[in-house]
Amino acid sequence: MHVIDSHTAGEPTRVILDGFPDLGSGPLSERAALLATRFYDDYRAVVLEPRGQVAMVGALLVPPVDPTCVTGVIYFDVGAVLGMCGHGTIGLAVTLYHMGRIGTGLHRIETPAGVVTVDVQDESTVTVTNIESRRVAVGVTVEVPEFGPMTGDVAYGGNWFFLVDPSPIPVIPENIRQLTDLAVATRTALNAQKIGGENGEPVDHVIFYGPAGDAAAHSRNFVLCPDDAYDRSPCGTGCSARLACLAAAGQLGEGQEIVQESIIGSTYRLSYRAGHKGGVIPSITGQAYVMSVAELVFHPNDPFRNGIIL
């Protein structure tokens, strides 16, 4: 299996070029569902240790249905197959540029959540125009065992988010373990109490916000991903959900740009335009860097062929 690894604002992406089982040619949403069920062990083996690393997201290249797209892609981490991935799309665009498959300028990429656009500005800098994002609930309070009540908004940015601002725990690197424990417990409580999307979709990410370390940034976030790892980047789909909430609350105007800082201090530039369905069309600008070009080997006698699972 041939892969190219990159990181976007510190968050790793592993693009799978070939060597993965064929998922057919149906809609990407159907192929994503097939990946999540029939090929569960296969996709997890790509990102689990010892072959992968904590927080790694896989990006499986597949033929697009839409002929105007340069590729289709299905994202996943150890915990779930994802609808979209913002940092992964920036990393994918930089990877395709590195391979010579695309140049600078605008390109369309098909994901299970819909078609997104990337504007490749140079070998490292990309702006992603995401699918329309929306806030679906405001000021929802959930009782979290051992932590107490937690109040936040539910929003969709390609994945489902619960956004808490301000965080009950300071959003600083020294508190990553405590923030992780609180976020995991909050997500568990949300899903147990059936708090999520309009059609019962479960929350898969939790975000806590606090003051930014850099005065030029709007805020700093801590993002819990489905695999219970924290996002090293500011999280592209999470930023999309954030923009939807800020717009719905009248706290950010169309076209106004802000800087979102991650828990490790990396940043994205964010803005939005109005969507056709009452939400927002987010724009996320960040930088990614190719780290390695590799061939993964899955030896039949390797006791950890499918990864280390504890």
C-alpha positions, 0 to 999 in steps of 0.5 A: 500500500503506497501512502504519503504522510503530511501534517496540517497545522500539526495534525497528521494525514495519511493519503492512501494512493493504492493498495486498498480493497476496491469499494466499488463505484457507488455514491461516496456516502455508500462507499464510506458506509462500506468502508466503515463496516466491511473493511473496518479492520483494514482501515484501522490497520492503516492508522493504528500503532505501530504502523500509524500514530495517535491522532492520524487521519487516513484519506483514501483516494477513490474515483469521484462520481462527479466528473468535475472533481480531481478525486474522491476521498473518504476520511477516517480515524481509528474511531470512525469513518468521517463525513469530511475532514478540513485539515485532511483536505488541506493535507490532501491538496498539498499532497496532490500538488507534491505529486504533480497531479494538481497545480495552483488555483481552484480544484473540486474534491468529492467527499461523503459530505459533498463536494468541497473546493480547494484553492492551492495558493502555493506548495503549502498554503490552501484555502478549503471552501467547505460544504454548507454548515449550520447551527442546529441547537443553541444553549443545550445543557447536558448533565455529565456524570462526575463533572456536572452540567455542560452547556453548548451549541450543536452544529454541523460542519461536515461532522457533528459538534458540541461547542462549549464557550467558555470552557469550564477548564482553561484551554491550555496545553497543561490541561490536555489530559483533563480536557480530554477526560471532560470531552469524552464524558460530555460526548458520552452523555450527549449520545446517551441522552440522544442530543445531536443532529436533527435526524438523530445523528450522534455528536462525534466531536466536542470543542472547548473554547478559551482565550487565545495565546496570541492577541491576533487570534479570536480564540483557542480551541481544544477539539476531541476527535472520534478516536478520543485523541485531541486535534493538533490543528484548529479542526477544519470541520470544527471551525466550520461549525464554529462559523455557523454558530458565530453567524447565527448569534450575530457575532461575526459578519459575512466576509469578516476574517478571524484567526482560530488558534489550536491547543498547540498554537497552530492557526487557521484563517476563517471567514464565511459567506451566506449559504443557500439553506440558511447556513454558512459556506466556510472558508478555512486557510491553513498550511500543510507539509509533506513528511514522507512517501512510503510503502506500507507492508502487511505481513500475514505473520505479523501479530500486529498486522491489524494494529495494536488494539487495547 
